[in-house]
Amino acid sequence: MGHSYDKNEMYFQVQGDPHPWPHNGRTPAAACAVLVVDMQHDYCSPGYYIAQAGYDTKRLRAPIRPIRQVLAAARVHGLHVLYTRHGRVEASHSPGPKTAAPGEPGWQIVPELLPQAGETIIEKSTCSAFISGELDRVLRHKPITHLALCGNTIDVCVHSTLRTAVDLGYECLLLADGCGAVNDGLHRWAIESVKVENGIFGTVASAQSFVDGLRLAKEAQA
């Protein structure tokens, strides 16, 4: 999953903890992607699944603004943008609220983060987007080797997707303030578990660090 060095391409680094992303500083923007995980009404908006389950949707809407910043920078600087969208494929026999089936209102991506023309949406029914969707095939076709992940929730679908990505050989960045959780403890755990052992699951940065890394690289190239 390598890429040859080309002086005409833009190379950048985001300052992360415990290391920058891309780690080697010689990965072009065109080999990197932002993956927006499950930013749907079910996991962000009052009245839908997560609210019906008794959780505060303000926590899960907080990532919307940082994600918008990240997407704007990614699109300007030539990174790919992909989305995942979770849907129930069959009736659940467990009690309590249920996630929406494809096509239902709760399944829709929130309007603040709608994909632009040509951006890929990976439909999935499992926590990891690599298991029930076509994510790996899509990424390798482009080809994309580096993923910056954001979305909801950081401890469930974001983390499951990130862990699978690392197992498959992708280098990952977790955008901490671009992810939501139902409580602070889960948010902290998800971040710390990425950073442990000098970044066993990648590295962690803020949305602003992501934007700054791209901006500085563009200024240096000019």
Secondary structure, 3 states (H helix, E strand, C coil): CCCCCCCCCCECCECCECCCECCCCCCEHHHEEEEEECCEHHHHCCCCHHHHCCCCHHHHHCCHHHHHHHHHHHHHCCCEEEEEEECCCCCCCCCCCCCCCCCCHHHCECHHHCCCCCCEEEEECCCCHHHHCCHHHHHHHCCCCEEEEEEECHHHHHHHHHHHHHHCCCEEEEEEEEEECCCHHHHHHHHHHHHHHHHCCCEEECHHHHHHHHHHHHHHHC
